[in-house]
Amino acid sequence: MIKVLFFAGLREALGVGSESLALPVGVGTVGALRDSLAARGEPWSALATTKNLRAAVNQQMVGPDTPVKAGDEVAFFPPVTGG
């Protein structure tokens, strides 16, 4: 199992802030996980279309080639601005 967190506008678009799921077969990186979730269709395709989508594994900023394994916490968040 992994825990996936969604933040900011992405959380609003998906209507969910987190999800626990079994790591899909063949998914071994952050990028592959993103693609797998986006393949669910609307509204999940927002994961594929959000520009500059950032990710973290176990609270460390990572790139799409970072390995993901059972027990990890993966967070996705779009760029945000403050004011």
C-alpha positions in Angstrom: 0.0 0.0 0.0 1.0 3.6 -0.6 -0.6 6.8 0.5 -1.1 9.5 -2.2 -1.8 13.1 -1.2 -3.2 15.8 -3.4 -2.9 19.5 -2.7 -4.2 22.9 -3.6 -6.2 23.2 -6.9 -5.4 19.6 -7.7 -7.3 18.5 -4.6 -10.2 20.6 -5.6 -10.3 19.3 -9.1 -10.2 15.7 -7.9 -12.5 16.2 -5.0 -10.2 14.2 -2.7 -7.2 15.1 -0.6 -5.7 11.6 -0.1 -6.1 8.0 -1.1 -4.5 4.8 0.1 -4.0 2.2 -2.6 -2.0 -0.8 -3.6 0.9 0.1 -5.9 -0.4 -0.8 -9.4 1.4 -3.6 -11.2 4.2 -2.2 -13.3 4.3 1.1 -11.5 7.7 1.8 -10.0 8.3 5.5 -10.3 6.6 8.8 -9.5 6.0 9.5 -13.2 4.5 6.1 -13.8 2.2 6.5 -10.7 1.0 9.9 -12.0 0.3 8.4 -15.5 -1.5 5.4 -13.9 -3.8 7.7 -11.9 -4.3 10.1 -14.9 -5.4 7.1 -17.0 -8.5 6.8 -14.7 -10.1 9.5 -16.9 -11.9 12.7 -15.8 -11.2 14.3 -13.4 -8.0 12.3 -12.8 -6.5 13.4 -16.2 -5.7 16.7 -14.5 -2.6 14.9 -13.2 -1.3 14.6 -16.7 -2.4 18.1 -17.9 -1.3 20.3 -14.9 1.8 22.2 -15.9 4.7 22.1 -13.6 3.1 19.5 -11.4 5.4 18.9 -8.4 5.8 15.7 -6.4 7.3 14.5 -3.1 8.0 11.1 -1.8 8.2 10.8 2.0 8.2 14.6 2.2 11.2 15.0 0.0 10.9 16.8 -3.4 11.5 14.4 -6.2 11.5 14.1 -10.0 9.4 11.8 -12.1 12.1 9.1 -12.3 12.2 8.6 -8.5 11.4 5.1 -7.4 8.2 4.4 -5.4 7.7 1.4 -3.2 5.1 0.0 -0.9 4.8 2.0 2.3 5.8 5.3 0.6 3.8 8.5 0.9 3.6 10.3 -2.5 2.3 13.9 -2.7 1.3 15.7 -5.9 0.7 19.5 -6.0 0.5 22.1 -8.6 2.5 25.3 -8.4 0.8 27.8 -6.1 1.1 31.5 -5.6 0.7 33.5 -2.5 -0.1 37.1 -1.9 
